[in-house]
C-alpha cells in the first residue's frame, strides 16, 4: 500500500458510511478521490463551478465529469454567482466561495445521508493556515489550524505534503488540472505559498517540515488545553453562570472568561475588562453588552441575563399619497425616521413583497444613510442607538430585494437609495405597527 493510501486509511480508521468528496479537479482532490476509491469507500462527488476563470472553470468541470464517469462515481455539480453573493453580503471573493460551497456541502451531506464532507487539505495547506492565523492574531485554536476530523469535515491528507501528493499522481499516471490563479500572489494564501515560504526556506531549509511539526505539537497542546477548560467549566451547574470560586481557581482569568462566553461573541477587550472588574472591589453590578448577550457581574460571579421572548415580525402599513409641495416639505423635514417614503411608480402595492422585505439584521449588513458619503455597519447603528440585546434581537429593517440594499432602519436611519423626488406623481408612506 502506498504512503497516501496508508495515511488516508489511518485517518478514516474504522469509520464507515458514505463520504461526500469535494473534488475541484486539482492534484489534491483528484488524489484524494483516487485513494478513497482504492480503499473501496462509498463516495459521492461534489464539484463547484464558481465561473471565476472563464473557460478554465468549465475545463475543470469537464475534467471532474470525465473522472467520475470513468470510475462510475455519482457526481453532483452546482454553478454559483459569486459576484452577486459578494455584493449582497459585502464579503471578499474568497469568503464568498467558502460560504457558498460549504452551505451546499452541508445540505448535500444531510440530503444524501453522508457521514462526513471529505476535503483534500494537505500538510502544506495547514502550515499556510497556521501562518495566516498567526498574522491575523489568534489563540491556540488558530495556531493548531485544521484538524483531521472535526465531526463534520474530514481531511485525510493532512499527514502528507503537496510534493508527496504530486509524486503519487505521477506514479499512478493520474491526470489533473492546474488552477492558473494559484500561481498568482494576489490572494493572501497564495502570497504565503508562492513568496513567503520559499523566501523563508532560503534562510531556514526545511522550514515547512519544522512548521508542520510545530503545528502537530500545538494540536496536542490544544487537546490538553481543551480538556482542562472543559473540566473547569463542567463544574458550573448552570451554563449561564460562572461562579467566583471557578474564576479564582483559573490560572488565567481572561482565557477562562473568553472560553465561557465565546459562544456569545465576546471580544478579547471585553474579557480583559471583565477580569479587571472581577479583581476590583468596585466591579460589582457592572454590565457588558456583546453581539449576542448581556452579562452582569454580581456578588456571586458572572451571570448571563435572560434573552427574553423573540418578537414576531411587525406588520407594514402602506399608504398611497399624491405628491404635493407640502408633502415634499414634510418628507424633507421629518427627522424621526418613524416612516419611510418610497416612489409610487417604483413598486406595485400588490407586489410589495417581491420588491421589498422586512428582515432581521445579519452580520456584515451596511446602510448608506442620507447625508453621508460612505456607509455604516448596521450593527454600529444599533449600538450607537444604545439598543439593548433583546431590542437588537427583535429589530427589523427594510431591504430592497433586487439590490440587497438596506433601505430603512425604522426609527434610526433612512438610506439614500430609492428616495422620492418632487417629480414623482405619488409616493408610498411606509410605517410599522410597532418599532
N, C-alpha and C positions, 0 to 999 in steps of 0.2 A: 504494500500500500504506500503510495507516495505521501510526502510530507503534508501537503494541503489536505489530502483525504484523512490523514491521521488527526490533524488539528481540528477539522470540521467534525469528524466523528466524535472526538473527545468533547468538543463544545456542546454538541447536541446530546450526547450521552444516551440514556435510555428513553429520552423524550420521544413520544410517538404523536401521531396526529398530523394533519395536513399543514403545510407551510405555504404562506403567501410570499413568494420570492420577488423582490423588486429588481428588475433587470433593465438597465439602460442600454445595453449593447456594448459597453466598455469592458476593459480587461477584467476588472474586479468582479462585476456582476455576472459576466459570462462564465468566469472560472467558478464562482460560487454555484451557479446553476448546474454546471457540468459535474462538480463534485457531489452535489446533493443527489443527482440522478445516478451517479456511480454507486452511491450508498443506498440506492433504492428508496429514497424518501418520497413521500406523497407531496407533490408540489403543484401549485398554481402560480403562473407568472403574471405580474402586473407591470405594464410599461406606460410611462407618462410622456406625452409629446407636448412640450411647452411652446413649440414653434418660435424659439428664440434665435435659431441659427439657420433659418430658411430651409434650403434643400437638405442641409446636413441633418437637421432634425428628422426629416422624413426618411432620410437614408438610414438613420439609427432605427427607426420604427420598422422599416423593411427588413433590416438585419435580424431584429428580435423575432419578427413574424416567421422568417425563414428558419431561424434557430429552433423555435418551439415546434414548428411543423415537422422538422427533421427528427425531433425526439418524441413527437406525439404528446406534447405537453399543452395543457389548456392555457390560453393566453387571453388576457383582458387588457385593452388599450383605452386610454382616455386622453382627450385633447383639452388643453387649458388655454384660457385667455388671460395671460399673466399681466398684461398691461392694464386691463380693466380691474383686476384684483388689486394691483398696486395703487391705482387711482382711488379706488373705493376705500381701501383700508390704510392708505398712507404708509406703506411699508416698502422696503427695498425689493429688488427682483429676487435676491437670494432668499429673503424671508418669505416672499410670496410663493415661490416654488416649494419651499419646505412645507408651508402651511397647506397648500393645495394637495400635495402628494400624500402627506400623512393623514389628512382628513379623508381622502379617498381610500387609502390603505386600510384605515380603521373601519370604514364602512364595509369594505370587501371582507375584511377579517371576520366581522360579525355575520355578514350575509352568507359567506361560504364556509363558516364554521372552521376557521383556521386557528391553530394553536398559537402561532407566532407570525410576525412580519419579519422575514429574513432579509437583511440588507448586507451589502458587501464592504463595509468599512474595514480597513486593514490596520496594521500596526502603525504605518506611516500616517494615516489619517488621524489616529489617536494622538500621536505626537503633535501634529499640527493643531488639533483641537485643544490640547493642553496649553500650547503656547498662546493661541488666540484668547483663551480664557484668562491666562496669566496677564496678558496685556490689557484686558478689559477690567481687571480687578476681580478676584474671585476667592473662594474658600477652598476647602479640601475637596468638596464635591466637584468643583470645576477643574481642579488640577488633576484629579484622578480620571477626568474625562469620561469616555464612554465605557459602559460595562458590556460584557459578552451577552448577558441576558438580563433584561430588567423586568421580565414578566410579560412584556408586550412585544418588544423589539429584540430580535436575535441577531447577533453579529458574530458569526462563526469564524470569520477570517481575521479577527483582531490579533491572533497569535502569529501571523505571518506578515512579511513585508511586501511592498509593491513589487520589488525585484523578484522575490520568490514566486509571486503570482504570475508574472510575465514568463519566468522560466518554465513554470508548469504548463502554460498555454503553448509555448514553443515545443516542449517535449511531446505534448499530445496532439500537436498540429491543429489547434483550435483557433479560428479566426475571430477577431473582434474589431470594433470601430474605435476611432480616436476622436474625442471631442476637441476641436481646434481651440476652443476658448480656454482649455486647461493649460495651454502653452502661453497664454497671456497673463499678465500680473495685475489686471485691473481690480479683481476681487481680492480681499484680504487673504483668504486661504491660499489662493494661487501665488500671491506675493511671498507668503511664508514658505510655500513648497518650492517655488521656482528660483527665488532670490535669497531669502534669509537663511534657510537651512544649508544650501550649497555654500554660502559665504562663511557660515559658522564652521562647516566641515573643512574649510581651508586652514583654519587655525586649530580645530579640535577634530581630527579624523575619528570617525566612529561616533560622532555626536548623536546621530539618530538612535543608534543602539543604546547609548547611555541614557538618553532621554526616555526611551521605551522602558528601560529597567527602572528609572526613577518613577515613571507613571505606574508601573506594577507595584513598586513599594508604596506609593501613595494609595493605591487601591486597597492594599492590605491595611494601611493606616485608617483609611476611610471606614472599612468594615469594623475595625476595633472602636473607632470614634462613634460610629452609629450605634453599636451595641451599648456603649456607655451612656450615650444620650438617651436611648430608649429605656435603659434601666432606670435612669433618674426620673424621666417623665412618666413612666408607668407607675411611679409612686403617687402620682396625682390621682385622687379618686374622681376628680371632675376635670374633663378636658378643657373647660373654660375657666379654670382657676389654678394658679401657680402659687403655692403657699410659701411663706417666708423661710421655713426651715429648709426647703429644697434649694431656694436661691442661695441661702447662706452656705450650703454644702458644695455649691458649684465651684470648681477650680477657676472658671472664667464666667462671670455672670452675664456679660454681654452675649457670649456664644449661647448660653442656656436660654436667654430671653429670645434671641433670634430663632433658635430651633423651636421653642414653644409657640411662637407667634408667626412663623414664616408663612403658614397657610393663609394668614390674614393680610399678607402684603406688607409686613413691617420692613422698614429700611434700616441700614446699619446705623444711621444717625439717630433714629428714634431709639434703637436698642441701647446705644451708649447713654442717651439722655435718661432712659428708664433706669438703667443700672446706677447712674449717679443719683437719681431721685430716691432710689431704694436705700442708698447708703446715707442719705441726708435725713435729718430729723424733720425737715420741712417738706418732705416729699409726699406725705400722706394726703390723699384727696386729689392728687394731680391726675389729669386725664390726657389721653393721646388718641388722635384720630388717624387711622391708616386708610388705605384704599377700601378695605373691606371690614373694618372692625372699629370698635371704640373700647379702650382699655382704661381701667381706673386702678390706681394703687391705693388700697385701703390698709387698715391696720394688720390684716391677716396675710396680705400678699397681692398679687396682680390678678385682676378679675376682668373677664370679658363681659361686656354688657349684653343683654338680650337683643337679638336682631329685630324683634317686632314683626308685625304682620307685613307681608308683601302686598302692596296695593294693586287693585285691578286697574287695567288700562282705562284712562279717563275718556270721556266722550267728547268728540269735536262738535262744536256748534258752527254751522256755516251759513252766513247771511250774504245775499247778493245786494249790493248797493250801487245806485247810479253815481258816477263820478261827478262831483261839483267842486267849485273852487273852495267852498267852505270845508268839504270833506278832505280835500287835499291838504288844507292848512291844519286840520285836526290830526291827520296822519303824521305830518311833519313835526308837529308839536308834542305828540304823545311819547313820553319817555318811560311809561310804566312797563312796557313790553308785555302787558297782560293780554293783548290781542295782536294778531298778525294779519296784515293785508296782502292779498295776492291779486295780480291782474286777472280779471274775469275771463279774458279771452285765452288765457293760458291753460285753464282747466275747465273741465265739464263737471259740474257738481255731482252728477250721477256716476262719474268715473273717477272721483277724487282719490280713491284708494289705489288706482292704477298709477297715479302721478305723485302722490304724497302719502307718507305713512308715519304714524306715531310709533316710537320705539324707545326702549331704554338706552342710555349711553353705552357705548362699547369702548374698550381700551383703544387709544390712539385716535379717537374722534376729534375732529377740529371744526371750528366755525370761523368764518371770515366776517367779523362784526362790522356794522355800519360805522364809518368814521375811523377805521383802522386799515392800514395798508396791507398788513400781513394777515395771519390767522392765529387763533388761540386754541390751546387744548381745551376741550370741553371739561375735562377733569379739573383744570385750573380755574375755569369759570365757576364751577360748582364749589370748589374750595374757597375761592375769593368771596363767594356769596355766603360763606360760613354755614352751609347746609350740614346738618348732622348726617351721620352714617345712614340711619333709617330714611331720612329725607332724600339722600342721594340714591339709595337703593330703589326708592319709589318714584324717581323722577322720570319724566318722559319728554322727548324732544321731537321736532318735526323734520323729517328727511325728504328731500326730493329724490324719488326712486330712480329716475333716469340718469342723474349725475352723481348720486350719493352725497350731495352737499347737504350739510345741516342748515336748514332754512331758519329755524326759530327755536330758541330755548325759552319756553314760556316763563315770563316774569323776570328774565335775565338778559337775553341778548337776541337781536334780530340780525340775520345775515344780510350782507349787501347784494346777495343774489336774489333773483325773482322779485325785484322791487316794483311797486306800482309807479305809474307816470301820469302827469296831468292829461296826457293824450288818450289814456285808457277810457273807454266808454263806461265801463263798470268795473267794480272790484269785489272781491270776496273778503268778508270780515270773518276771521277765524278766531275762535276762543275755545277754552276748555271749560268743562263743567266744574273742574277744580284744578288748582295749580299747586 
